Amino acid sequence: MSPDDDIPPEEICPPCRGTGKVISKLGGDPHPVECPWCHGTGRLPRPTADNGS
C-alpha cells in the first residue's frame, strides 16, 4: 500500500504514514515489519460502537 492510494488524510495511519510498514530495530538491525497499529492496511482502524451492552 502506498500513501498515494485514495485514502482520505484523516484515515491515514500516522505511525506508518499509510505504507502499512514500520521499521523495527528489535534484534539489533533495522528491518521493515507490518505496522502494529493498522495491521498493514495503512488506514486507522475505525472506532466501533461497542459500548458493552
Protein Blocks (a to p, Z undefined) as FASTA:
>chain_A
ZZkbccdfklpcfklnonopacdfehhiacddddfklnonopacdddfbeoZZ
